Every structure is written in C-alpha cells, then in structure tokens.
Amino acid sequence: MTTRTLNHRTDVLFAPSRSAATLFSLNPGAAVTPIETAGTWVRIDAAGRRGWISAERMDAAEAAPKPQK
C-alpha cells in the first residue's frame, strides 16, 4: 500500500460521516496509508491507528484505493 501525506490538520472519525465520533487528530504532513474508500471518504491507517477521513485531506499524488467488497 502507498503512504500518503495529509494537507491539513484532520480529525479521524469512527465512521465515514461528518457526524461520526472523532477518534483522534493528525497534523499536516502526517503519513497515512489508505485502506478502503466509501464515496468521498477514505479509511486510513496511521501508525496502527485506523479511522475515516475525507479524501480531500490527503495529497493528490495518487488515487485512493478501490473499495473493498
């Protein structure tokens, strides 16, 4: 999997929804690994911690992974 970089301070959420609970926050420049997508949301792994962020929060270097079935 490809590591990506965050553009902004980002709240990592429990579910792919703006109303979901915040699990933790990451600072700009933090490295994350995309795991799966759901619409405009990406589930990421950040040093073993996982959650959902908006895809627009990541750099645009590569496309997000395809949704898992």
N, CA, C and O atoms as a Tripos MOL2 file, in Angstrom:
@<TRIPOS>MOLECULE
protein
  276   275    69     0     0
PROTEIN
NO_CHARGES

@<TRIPOS>ATOM
      1 N           0.8330   -1.1960    0.0000 N.3       1 MET1
      2 CA          0.0000    0.0000    0.0000 C.3       1 MET1
      3 C           0.8690    1.2480    0.0000 C.2       1 MET1
      4 O           1.9870    1.2500    0.5150 O.2       1 MET1
      5 N           0.3420    2.2810   -0.5750 N.am      2 THR2
      6 CA          1.0710    3.5220   -0.7250 C.3       2 THR2
      7 C           0.7820    4.4750    0.4230 C.2       2 THR2
      8 O          -0.3730    4.6750    0.8010 O.2       2 THR2
      9 N           1.8220    5.0520    0.9650 N.am      3 THR3
     10 CA          1.6570    6.0400    2.0290 C.3       3 THR3
     11 C           1.3400    7.3920    1.4020 C.2       3 THR3
     12 O           1.9100    7.7680    0.3780 O.2       3 THR3
     13 N           0.4290    8.1070    2.0300 N.am      4 ARG4
     14 CA          0.0230    9.4440    1.5650 C.3       4 ARG4
     15 C           0.2910   10.4430    2.6900 C.2       4 ARG4
     16 O           0.5220   10.0570    3.8360 O.2       4 ARG4
     17 N           0.2570   11.7100    2.3520 N.am      5 THR5
     18 CA          0.5090   12.7760    3.3130 C.3       5 THR5
     19 C          -0.7370   13.6400    3.4580 C.2       5 THR5
     20 O          -1.4230   13.9200    2.4740 O.2       5 THR5
     21 N          -1.0280   14.0600    4.6840 N.am      6 LEU6
     22 CA         -2.1800   14.9230    4.9270 C.3       6 LEU6
     23 C          -1.8360   16.3780    4.6390 C.2       6 LEU6
     24 O          -0.7320   16.8370    4.9330 O.2       6 LEU6
     25 N          -2.7990   17.0990    4.0560 N.am      7 ASN7
     26 CA         -2.6270   18.5100    3.7270 C.3       7 ASN7
     27 C          -2.9640   19.4370    4.8900 C.2       7 ASN7
     28 O          -2.4140   20.5340    4.9880 O.2       7 ASN7
     29 N          -3.8540   19.0090    5.7620 N.am      8 HIS8
     30 CA         -4.3950   19.8590    6.8270 C.3       8 HIS8
     31 C          -4.4910   19.0650    8.1220 C.2       8 HIS8
     32 O          -4.4180   17.8360    8.1200 O.2       8 HIS8
     33 N          -4.6560   19.7850    9.2290 N.am      9 ARG9
     34 CA         -4.9770   19.1030   10.4830 C.3       9 ARG9
     35 C          -6.3040   18.3880   10.2560 C.2       9 ARG9
     36 O          -7.2550   18.9820    9.7470 O.2       9 ARG9
     37 N          -6.3650   17.1310   10.6290 N.am     10 THR10
     38 CA         -7.5010   16.2980   10.2660 C.3      10 THR10
     39 C          -8.0050   15.4900   11.4500 C.2      10 THR10
     40 O          -7.2270   14.8330   12.1410 O.2      10 THR10
     41 N          -9.3090   15.5420   11.6790 N.am     11 ASP11
     42 CA         -9.9330   14.6660   12.6650 C.3      11 ASP11
     43 C         -10.2030   13.3290   11.9890 C.2      11 ASP11
     44 O         -10.7910   13.2720   10.9090 O.2      11 ASP11
     45 N          -9.7680   12.2590   12.6370 N.am     12 VAL12
     46 CA        -10.0040   10.9100   12.1300 C.3      12 VAL12
     47 C         -11.2580   10.4010   12.8240 C.2      12 VAL12
     48 O         -11.3440   10.3960   14.0520 O.2      12 VAL12
     49 N         -12.2320    9.9700   12.0210 N.am     13 LEU13
     50 CA        -13.5560    9.6470   12.5320 C.3      13 LEU13
     51 C         -13.8090    8.1470   12.6220 C.2      13 LEU13
     52 O         -13.1490    7.3560   11.9480 O.2      13 LEU13
     53 N         -14.7670    7.7610   13.4590 N.am     14 PHE14
     54 CA        -15.1460    6.3740   13.6660 C.3      14 PHE14
     55 C         -15.8110    5.7660   12.4320 C.2      14 PHE14
     56 O         -15.6460    4.5780   12.1580 O.2      14 PHE14
     57 N         -16.5610    6.5800   11.6870 N.am     15 ALA15
     58 CA        -17.3160    6.1110   10.5230 C.3      15 ALA15
     59 C         -17.2280    7.1680    9.4210 C.2      15 ALA15
     60 O         -16.8780    8.3140    9.7010 O.2      15 ALA15
     61 N         -17.5410    6.8040    8.1690 N.am     16 PRO16
     62 CA        -17.4780    7.7630    7.0680 C.3      16 PRO16
     63 C         -18.6700    8.7240    7.0470 C.2      16 PRO16
     64 O         -19.5190    8.6660    6.1570 O.2      16 PRO16
     65 N         -18.7140    9.6100    8.0510 N.am     17 SER17
     66 CA        -19.8030   10.5730    8.1900 C.3      17 SER17
     67 C         -19.3110   11.7510    9.0180 C.2      17 SER17
     68 O         -18.5920   11.5630   10.0000 O.2      17 SER17
     69 N         -19.6920   12.9630    8.6310 N.am     18 ARG18
     70 CA        -19.2840   14.1500    9.3960 C.3      18 ARG18
     71 C         -19.8290   14.1420   10.8240 C.2      18 ARG18
     72 O         -19.2870   14.8200   11.6970 O.2      18 ARG18
     73 N         -20.8860   13.3890   11.0630 N.am     19 SER19
     74 CA        -21.4670   13.3410   12.4040 C.3      19 SER19
     75 C         -20.8860   12.2060   13.2600 C.2      19 SER19
     76 O         -21.3010   12.0270   14.4050 O.2      19 SER19
     77 N         -19.9410   11.4470   12.7210 N.am     20 ALA20
     78 CA        -19.3300   10.3390   13.4740 C.3      20 ALA20
     79 C         -18.4110   10.8820   14.5670 C.2      20 ALA20
     80 O         -17.9260   12.0100   14.4880 O.2      20 ALA20
     81 N         -18.1850   10.0680   15.5730 N.am     21 ALA21
     82 CA        -17.3070   10.4390   16.6820 C.3      21 ALA21
     83 C         -15.8570   10.5610   16.2130 C.2      21 ALA21
     84 O         -15.3920    9.7900   15.3740 O.2      21 ALA21
     85 N         -15.1560   11.5460   16.7730 N.am     22 THR22
     86 CA        -13.7380   11.7240   16.4650 C.3      22 THR22
     87 C         -12.9250   10.7570   17.3100 C.2      22 THR22
     88 O         -13.0820   10.7020   18.5290 O.2      22 THR22
     89 N         -12.0500    9.9880   16.6500 N.am     23 LEU23
     90 CA        -11.1860    9.0420   17.3560 C.3      23 LEU23
     91 C          -9.8760    9.6950   17.7900 C.2      23 LEU23
     92 O          -9.4190    9.5090   18.9180 O.2      23 LEU23
     93 N          -9.2790   10.4650   16.8760 N.am     24 PHE24
     94 CA         -8.0280   11.1690   17.1500 C.3      24 PHE24
     95 C          -7.8110   12.1830   16.0330 C.2      24 PHE24
     96 O          -8.5470   12.1920   15.0470 O.2      24 PHE24
     97 N          -6.8080   13.0300   16.1860 N.am     25 SER25
     98 CA         -6.4960   14.0410   15.1670 C.3      25 SER25
     99 C          -5.0660   13.8580   14.6850 C.2      25 SER25
    100 O          -4.2020   13.3840   15.4230 O.2      25 SER25
    101 N          -4.8280   14.2440   13.4250 N.am     26 LEU26
    102 CA         -3.4900   14.1780   12.8390 C.3      26 LEU26
    103 C          -3.1070   15.5550   12.3160 C.2      26 LEU26
    104 O          -3.9610   16.3060   11.8460 O.2      26 LEU26
    105 N          -1.8330   15.8820   12.3990 N.am     27 ASN27
    106 CA         -1.3280   17.1720   11.9480 C.3      27 ASN27
    107 C          -0.9610   17.1510   10.4690 C.2      27 ASN27
    108 O          -0.7710   16.0780    9.8950 O.2      27 ASN27
    109 N          -0.8580   18.3310    9.8430 N.am     28 PRO28
    110 CA         -0.4210   18.3890    8.4480 C.3      28 PRO28
    111 C           0.9350   17.7010    8.2960 C.2      28 PRO28
    112 O           1.8110   17.8330    9.1500 O.2      28 PRO28
    113 N           1.0890   16.9720    7.2040 N.am     29 GLY29
    114 CA          2.3330   16.2590    6.9520 C.3      29 GLY29
    115 C           2.3520   14.8450    7.5060 C.2      29 GLY29
    116 O           3.2810   14.0850    7.2310 O.2      29 GLY29
    117 N           1.3340   14.4790    8.2880 N.am     30 ALA30
    118 CA          1.2840   13.1230    8.8390 C.3      30 ALA30
    119 C           1.1510   12.1100    7.7100 C.2      30 ALA30
    120 O           0.4270   12.3360    6.7400 O.2      30 ALA30
    121 N           1.8530   10.9950    7.8450 N.am     31 ALA31
    122 CA          1.7960    9.9250    6.8440 C.3      31 ALA31
    123 C           0.6650    8.9640    7.2080 C.2      31 ALA31
    124 O           0.5370    8.5440    8.3580 O.2      31 ALA31
    125 N          -0.1500    8.6260    6.2140 N.am     32 VAL32
    126 CA         -1.2470    7.6760    6.4100 C.3      32 VAL32
    127 C          -1.2530    6.6870    5.2470 C.2      32 VAL32
    128 O          -0.7630    6.9880    4.1580 O.2      32 VAL32
    129 N          -1.8090    5.5150    5.4900 N.am     33 THR33
    130 CA         -1.9520    4.5090    4.4420 C.3      33 THR33
    131 C          -3.4330    4.3040    4.1800 C.2      33 THR33
    132 O          -4.1520    3.8640    5.0760 O.2      33 THR33
    133 N          -3.9170    4.6110    2.9710 N.am     34 PRO34
    134 CA         -5.3230    4.3660    2.6370 C.3      34 PRO34
    135 C          -5.6050    2.8660    2.6160 C.2      34 PRO34
    136 O          -4.8080    2.0840    2.0970 O.2      34 PRO34
    137 N          -6.7450    2.4710    3.1840 N.am     35 ILE35
    138 CA         -7.1290    1.0650    3.2420 C.3      35 ILE35
    139 C          -8.3050    0.7810    2.3150 C.2      35 ILE35
    140 O          -8.2940   -0.1890    1.5570 O.2      35 ILE35
    141 N          -9.3240    1.6440    2.3860 N.am     36 GLU36
    142 CA        -10.5160    1.4720    1.5450 C.3      36 GLU36
    143 C         -11.2290    2.8070    1.4060 C.2      36 GLU36
    144 O         -10.9070    3.7660    2.1080 O.2      36 GLU36
    145 N         -12.1930    2.8680    0.5020 N.am     37 THR37
    146 CA        -12.9640    4.0860    0.3030 C.3      37 THR37
    147 C         -14.4550    3.8100    0.4160 C.2      37 THR37
    148 O         -14.9170    2.6830    0.2360 O.2      37 THR37
    149 N         -15.1900    4.8710    0.7180 N.am     38 ALA38
    150 CA        -16.6550    4.8430    0.7390 C.3      38 ALA38
    151 C         -17.0980    6.2190    0.2680 C.2      38 ALA38
    152 O         -17.1590    7.1610    1.0580 O.2      38 ALA38
    153 N         -17.4070    6.3350   -1.0170 N.am     39 GLY39
    154 CA        -17.7520    7.6420   -1.5730 C.3      39 GLY39
    155 C         -16.5530    8.5530   -1.5220 C.2      39 GLY39
    156 O         -15.5040    8.2180   -2.0720 O.2      39 GLY39
    157 N         -16.6790    9.7110   -0.8680 N.am     40 THR40
    158 CA        -15.5710   10.6620   -0.7700 C.3      40 THR40
    159 C         -14.7570   10.4740    0.5170 C.2      40 THR40
    160 O         -13.9380   11.3240    0.8690 O.2      40 THR40
    161 N         -14.9820    9.3870    1.1930 N.am     41 TRP41
    162 CA        -14.2800    9.0800    2.4430 C.3      41 TRP41
    163 C         -13.2230    8.0070    2.2150 C.2      41 TRP41
    164 O         -13.3760    7.1360    1.3590 O.2      41 TRP41
    165 N         -12.1460    8.0850    2.9980 N.am     42 VAL42
    166 CA        -11.0700    7.0950    2.9220 C.3      42 VAL42
    167 C         -10.7910    6.5800    4.3300 C.2      42 VAL42
    168 O         -10.6000    7.3620    5.2610 O.2      42 VAL42
    169 N         -10.7710    5.2540    4.4740 N.am     43 ARG43
    170 CA        -10.3670    4.6460    5.7460 C.3      43 ARG43
    171 C          -8.8520    4.5480    5.7050 C.2      43 ARG43
    172 O          -8.2800    4.0230    4.7500 O.2      43 ARG43
    173 N          -8.2040    5.0580    6.7500 N.am     44 ILE44
    174 CA         -6.7420    5.1240    6.7590 C.3      44 ILE44
    175 C          -6.1630    4.3860    7.9680 C.2      44 ILE44
    176 O          -6.8410    4.1370    8.9650 O.2      44 ILE44
    177 N          -4.8900    4.0540    7.8320 N.am     45 ASP45
    178 CA         -4.0950    3.5370    8.9430 C.3      45 ASP45
    179 C          -2.9960    4.5630    9.1810 C.2      45 ASP45
    180 O          -2.2710    4.9320    8.2580 O.2      45 ASP45
    181 N          -2.8790    5.0150   10.4050 N.am     46 ALA46
    182 CA         -1.8450    5.9820   10.7900 C.3      46 ALA46
    183 C          -1.0680    5.3790   11.9560 C.2      46 ALA46
    184 O          -1.4730    5.5090   13.1110 O.2      46 ALA46
    185 N           0.0340    4.7280   11.6550 N.am     47 ALA47
    186 CA          0.8740    4.0950   12.6870 C.3      47 ALA47
    187 C           0.0740    3.1210   13.5530 C.2      47 ALA47
    188 O           0.2230    3.0890   14.7750 O.2      47 ALA47
    189 N          -0.7780    2.3290   12.8980 N.am     48 GLY48
    190 CA         -1.5540    1.3210   13.6170 C.3      48 GLY48
    191 C          -2.9030    1.7900   14.1240 C.2      48 GLY48
    192 O          -3.7030    0.9770   14.5870 O.2      48 GLY48
    193 N          -3.1720    3.0850   14.0460 N.am     49 ARG49
    194 CA         -4.4860    3.6180   14.4360 C.3      49 ARG49
    195 C          -5.3030    3.8130   13.1690 C.2      49 ARG49
    196 O          -4.8010    4.3550   12.1840 O.2      49 ARG49
    197 N          -6.5510    3.3770   13.1850 N.am     50 ARG50
    198 CA         -7.3870    3.4210   11.9830 C.3      50 ARG50
    199 C          -8.6480    4.2370   12.1830 C.2      50 ARG50
    200 O          -9.1820    4.3440   13.2880 O.2      50 ARG50
    201 N          -9.1120    4.8160   11.0690 N.am     51 GLY51
    202 CA        -10.3520    5.5760   11.0870 C.3      51 GLY51
    203 C         -10.6040    6.1590    9.7100 C.2      51 GLY51
    204 O          -9.9010    5.8400    8.7510 O.2      51 GLY51
    205 N         -11.6120    7.0160    9.6160 N.am     52 TRP52
    206 CA        -12.0610    7.5850    8.3450 C.3      52 TRP52
    207 C         -11.7490    9.0730    8.2700 C.2      52 TRP52
    208 O         -11.8890    9.8000    9.2530 O.2      52 TRP52
    209 N         -11.3150    9.5220    7.0680 N.am     53 ILE53
    210 CA        -11.1020   10.9410    6.8010 C.3      53 ILE53
    211 C         -11.6800   11.2660    5.4310 C.2      53 ILE53
    212 O         -11.9100   10.3730    4.6160 O.2      53 ILE53
    213 N         -11.9120   12.5430    5.1870 N.am     54 SER54
    214 CA        -12.3380   12.9920    3.8670 C.3      54 SER54
    215 C         -11.1520   12.8770    2.9130 C.2      54 SER54
    216 O         -10.0360   13.2500    3.2740 O.2      54 SER54
    217 N         -11.3750   12.3680    1.7050 N.am     55 ALA55
    218 CA        -10.3020   12.1840    0.7290 C.3      55 ALA55
    219 C          -9.6020   13.5000    0.3960 C.2      55 ALA55
    220 O          -8.4190   13.4940    0.0570 O.2      55 ALA55
    221 N         -10.3070   14.6230    0.4870 N.am     56 GLU56
    222 CA         -9.7020   15.9180    0.1600 C.3      56 GLU56
    223 C          -8.6120   16.3120    1.1450 C.2      56 GLU56
    224 O          -7.8580   17.2440    0.8670 O.2      56 GLU56
    225 N          -8.5010   15.6460    2.2690 N.am     57 ARG57
    226 CA         -7.4800   15.9570    3.2740 C.3      57 ARG57
    227 C          -6.1090   15.3850    2.9230 C.2      57 ARG57
    228 O          -5.1110   15.7620    3.5370 O.2      57 ARG57
    229 N          -6.0450   14.4740    1.9380 N.am     58 MET58
    230 CA         -4.7800   13.8710    1.5460 C.3      58 MET58
    231 C          -4.1870   14.5780    0.3460 C.2      58 MET58
    232 O          -4.8910   15.2680   -0.3910 O.2      58 MET58
    233 N          -2.8820   14.4030    0.1510 N.am     59 ASP59
    234 CA         -2.2480   14.9450   -1.0440 C.3      59 ASP59
    235 C          -2.8630   14.2910   -2.2740 C.2      59 ASP59
    236 O          -3.5010   13.2430   -2.1660 O.2      59 ASP59
    237 N          -2.6800   14.8860   -3.4140 N.am     60 ALA60
    238 CA         -3.2940   14.3810   -4.6470 C.3      60 ALA60
    239 C          -2.3170   13.5540   -5.4890 C.2      60 ALA60
    240 O          -2.5250   13.3880   -6.6910 O.2      60 ALA60
    241 N          -1.2590   13.0390   -4.8690 N.am     61 ALA61
    242 CA         -0.2170   12.3330   -5.6170 C.3      61 ALA61
    243 C          -0.7270   11.0730   -6.3140 C.2      61 ALA61
    244 O          -0.3220   10.7720   -7.4370 O.2      61 ALA61
    245 N          -1.6100   10.3450   -5.6510 N.am     62 GLU62
    246 CA         -2.1120    9.0990   -6.2310 C.3      62 GLU62
    247 C          -3.5720    8.9210   -5.8880 C.2      62 GLU62
    248 O          -4.0660    9.5010   -4.9210 O.2      62 GLU62
    249 N          -4.2510    8.1350   -6.6640 N.am     63 ALA63
    250 CA         -5.6680    7.8470   -6.4150 C.3      63 ALA63
    251 C          -5.8090    6.9920   -5.1730 C.2      63 ALA63
    252 O          -4.9100    6.2260   -4.8250 O.2      63 ALA63
    253 N          -6.9310    7.1260   -4.5140 N.am     64 ALA64
    254 CA         -7.2360    6.2950   -3.3510 C.3      64 ALA64
    255 C          -7.4970    4.8710   -3.7960 C.2      64 ALA64
    256 O          -7.8170    4.6430   -4.9620 O.2      64 ALA64
    257 N          -7.3680    3.9080   -2.8980 N.am     65 PRO65
    258 CA         -7.6010    2.5150   -3.2700 C.3      65 PRO65
    259 C          -9.0620    2.2620   -3.6170 C.2      65 PRO65
    260 O          -9.9450    3.0370   -3.2490 O.2      65 PRO65
    261 N          -9.2990    1.1830   -4.3210 N.am     66 LYS66
    262 CA        -10.6590    0.8110   -4.6980 C.3      66 LYS66
    263 C         -11.3950    0.2740   -3.4800 C.2      66 LYS66
    264 O         -10.7700   -0.3100   -2.5960 O.2      66 LYS66
    265 N         -12.7280    0.4620   -3.4150 N.am     67 PRO67
    266 CA        -13.4990   -0.0500   -2.2720 C.3      67 PRO67
    267 C         -13.3630   -1.5600   -2.1560 C.2      67 PRO67
    268 O         -13.3140   -2.2690   -3.1620 O.2      67 PRO67
    269 N         -13.3020   -2.0430   -0.9310 N.am     68 GLN68
    270 CA        -13.2630   -3.4760   -0.6910 C.3      68 GLN68
    271 C         -14.6630   -4.0200   -0.6450 C.2      68 GLN68
    272 O         -15.5890   -3.3330   -0.2140 O.2      68 GLN68
    273 N         -14.8290   -5.2480   -1.0860 N.am     69 LYS69
    274 CA        -16.1610   -5.8710   -1.0850 C.3      69 LYS69
    275 C         -16.3460   -6.7460    0.1100 C.2      69 LYS69
    276 O         -17.4050   -7.3500    0.2750 O.2      69 LYS69
@<TRIPOS>BOND
     1     1     2 1
     2     2     3 1
     3     3     4 2
     4     3     5 am
     5     5     6 1
     6     6     7 1
     7     7     8 2
     8     7     9 am
     9     9    10 1
    10    10    11 1
    11    11    12 2
    12    11    13 am
    13    13    14 1
    14    14    15 1
    15    15    16 2
    16    15    17 am
    17    17    18 1
    18    18    19 1
    19    19    20 2
    20    19    21 am
    21    21    22 1
    22    22    23 1
    23    23    24 2
    24    23    25 am
    25    25    26 1
    26    26    27 1
    27    27    28 2
    28    27    29 am
    29    29    30 1
    30    30    31 1
    31    31    32 2
    32    31    33 am
    33    33    34 1
    34    34    35 1
    35    35    36 2
    36    35    37 am
    37    37    38 1
    38    38    39 1
    39    39    40 2
    40    39    41 am
    41    41    42 1
    42    42    43 1
    43    43    44 2
    44    43    45 am
    45    45    46 1
    46    46    47 1
    47    47    48 2
    48    47    49 am
    49    49    50 1
    50    50    51 1
    51    51    52 2
    52    51    53 am
    53    53    54 1
    54    54    55 1
    55    55    56 2
    56    55    57 am
    57    57    58 1
    58    58    59 1
    59    59    60 2
    60    59    61 am
    61    61    62 1
    62    62    63 1
    63    63    64 2
    64    63    65 am
    65    65    66 1
    66    66    67 1
    67    67    68 2
    68    67    69 am
    69    69    70 1
    70    70    71 1
    71    71    72 2
    72    71    73 am
    73    73    74 1
    74    74    75 1
    75    75    76 2
    76    75    77 am
    77    77    78 1
    78    78    79 1
    79    79    80 2
    80    79    81 am
    81    81    82 1
    82    82    83 1
    83    83    84 2
    84    83    85 am
    85    85    86 1
    86    86    87 1
    87    87    88 2
    88    87    89 am
    89    89    90 1
    90    90    91 1
    91    91    92 2
    92    91    93 am
    93    93    94 1
    94    94    95 1
    95    95    96 2
    96    95    97 am
    97    97    98 1
    98    98    99 1
    99    99   100 2
   100    99   101 am
   101   101   102 1
   102   102   103 1
   103   103   104 2
   104   103   105 am
   105   105   106 1
   106   106   107 1
   107   107   108 2
   108   107   109 am
   109   109   110 1
   110   110   111 1
   111   111   112 2
   112   111   113 am
   113   113   114 1
   114   114   115 1
   115   115   116 2
   116   115   117 am
   117   117   118 1
   118   118   119 1
   119   119   120 2
   120   119   121 am
   121   121   122 1
   122   122   123 1
   123   123   124 2
   124   123   125 am
   125   125   126 1
   126   126   127 1
   127   127   128 2
   128   127   129 am
   129   129   130 1
   130   130   131 1
   131   131   132 2
   132   131   133 am
   133   133   134 1
   134   134   135 1
   135   135   136 2
   136   135   137 am
   137   137   138 1
   138   138   139 1
   139   139   140 2
   140   139   141 am
   141   141   142 1
   142   142   143 1
   143   143   144 2
   144   143   145 am
   145   145   146 1
   146   146   147 1
   147   147   148 2
   148   147   149 am
   149   149   150 1
   150   150   151 1
   151   151   152 2
   152   151   153 am
   153   153   154 1
   154   154   155 1
   155   155   156 2
   156   155   157 am
   157   157   158 1
   158   158   159 1
   159   159   160 2
   160   159   161 am
   161   161   162 1
   162   162   163 1
   163   163   164 2
   164   163   165 am
   165   165   166 1
   166   166   167 1
   167   167   168 2
   168   167   169 am
   169   169   170 1
   170   170   171 1
   171   171   172 2
   172   171   173 am
   173   173   174 1
   174   174   175 1
   175   175   176 2
   176   175   177 am
   177   177   178 1
   178   178   179 1
   179   179   180 2
   180   179   181 am
   181   181   182 1
   182   182   183 1
   183   183   184 2
   184   183   185 am
   185   185   186 1
   186   186   187 1
   187   187   188 2
   188   187   189 am
   189   189   190 1
   190   190   191 1
   191   191   192 2
   192   191   193 am
   193   193   194 1
   194   194   195 1
   195   195   196 2
   196   195   197 am
   197   197   198 1
   198   198   199 1
   199   199   200 2
   200   199   201 am
   201   201   202 1
   202   202   203 1
   203   203   204 2
   204   203   205 am
   205   205   206 1
   206   206   207 1
   207   207   208 2
   208   207   209 am
   209   209   210 1
   210   210   211 1
   211   211   212 2
   212   211   213 am
   213   213   214 1
   214   214   215 1
   215   215   216 2
   216   215   217 am
   217   217   218 1
   218   218   219 1
   219   219   220 2
   220   219   221 am
   221   221   222 1
   222   222   223 1
   223   223   224 2
   224   223   225 am
   225   225   226 1
   226   226   227 1
   227   227   228 2
   228   227   229 am
   229   229   230 1
   230   230   231 1
   231   231   232 2
   232   231   233 am
   233   233   234 1
   234   234   235 1
   235   235   236 2
   236   235   237 am
   237   237   238 1
   238   238   239 1
   239   239   240 2
   240   239   241 am
   241   241   242 1
   242   242   243 1
   243   243   244 2
   244   243   245 am
   245   245   246 1
   246   246   247 1
   247   247   248 2
   248   247   249 am
   249   249   250 1
   250   250   251 1
   251   251   252 2
   252   251   253 am
   253   253   254 1
   254   254   255 1
   255   255   256 2
   256   255   257 am
   257   257   258 1
   258   258   259 1
   259   259   260 2
   260   259   261 am
   261   261   262 1
   262   262   263 1
   263   263   264 2
   264   263   265 am
   265   265   266 1
   266   266   267 1
   267   267   268 2
   268   267   269 am
   269   269   270 1
   270   270   271 1
   271   271   272 2
   272   271   273 am
   273   273   274 1
   274   274   275 1
   275   275   276 2
@<TRIPOS>SUBSTRUCTURE
     1 MET1         2 RESIDUE 1 A MET
     2 THR2         6 RESIDUE 1 A THR
     3 THR3        10 RESIDUE 1 A THR
     4 ARG4        14 RESIDUE 1 A ARG
     5 THR5        18 RESIDUE 1 A THR
     6 LEU6        22 RESIDUE 1 A LEU
     7 ASN7        26 RESIDUE 1 A ASN
     8 HIS8        30 RESIDUE 1 A HIS
     9 ARG9        34 RESIDUE 1 A ARG
    10 THR10       38 RESIDUE 1 A THR
    11 ASP11       42 RESIDUE 1 A ASP
    12 VAL12       46 RESIDUE 1 A VAL
    13 LEU13       50 RESIDUE 1 A LEU
    14 PHE14       54 RESIDUE 1 A PHE
    15 ALA15       58 RESIDUE 1 A ALA
    16 PRO16       62 RESIDUE 1 A PRO
    17 SER17       66 RESIDUE 1 A SER
    18 ARG18       70 RESIDUE 1 A ARG
    19 SER19       74 RESIDUE 1 A SER
    20 ALA20       78 RESIDUE 1 A ALA
    21 ALA21       82 RESIDUE 1 A ALA
    22 THR22       86 RESIDUE 1 A THR
    23 LEU23       90 RESIDUE 1 A LEU
    24 PHE24       94 RESIDUE 1 A PHE
    25 SER25       98 RESIDUE 1 A SER
    26 LEU26      102 RESIDUE 1 A LEU
    27 ASN27      106 RESIDUE 1 A ASN
    28 PRO28      110 RESIDUE 1 A PRO
    29 GLY29      114 RESIDUE 1 A GLY
    30 ALA30      118 RESIDUE 1 A ALA
    31 ALA31      122 RESIDUE 1 A ALA
    32 VAL32      126 RESIDUE 1 A VAL
    33 THR33      130 RESIDUE 1 A THR
    34 PRO34      134 RESIDUE 1 A PRO
    35 ILE35      138 RESIDUE 1 A ILE
    36 GLU36      142 RESIDUE 1 A GLU
    37 THR37      146 RESIDUE 1 A THR
    38 ALA38      150 RESIDUE 1 A ALA
    39 GLY39      154 RESIDUE 1 A GLY
    40 THR40      158 RESIDUE 1 A THR
    41 TRP41      162 RESIDUE 1 A TRP
    42 VAL42      166 RESIDUE 1 A VAL
    43 ARG43      170 RESIDUE 1 A ARG
    44 ILE44      174 RESIDUE 1 A ILE
    45 ASP45      178 RESIDUE 1 A ASP
    46 ALA46      182 RESIDUE 1 A ALA
    47 ALA47      186 RESIDUE 1 A ALA
    48 GLY48      190 RESIDUE 1 A GLY
    49 ARG49      194 RESIDUE 1 A ARG
    50 ARG50      198 RESIDUE 1 A ARG
    51 GLY51      202 RESIDUE 1 A GLY
    52 TRP52      206 RESIDUE 1 A TRP
    53 ILE53      210 RESIDUE 1 A ILE
    54 SER54      214 RESIDUE 1 A SER
    55 ALA55      218 RESIDUE 1 A ALA
    56 GLU56      222 RESIDUE 1 A GLU
    57 ARG57      226 RESIDUE 1 A ARG
    58 MET58      230 RESIDUE 1 A MET
    59 ASP59      234 RESIDUE 1 A ASP
    60 ALA60      238 RESIDUE 1 A ALA
    61 ALA61      242 RESIDUE 1 A ALA
    62 GLU62      246 RESIDUE 1 A GLU
    63 ALA63      250 RESIDUE 1 A ALA
    64 ALA64      254 RESIDUE 1 A ALA
    65 PRO65      258 RESIDUE 1 A PRO
    66 LYS66      262 RESIDUE 1 A LYS
    67 PRO67      266 RESIDUE 1 A PRO
    68 GLN68      270 RESIDUE 1 A GLN
    69 LYS69      274 RESIDUE 1 A LYS
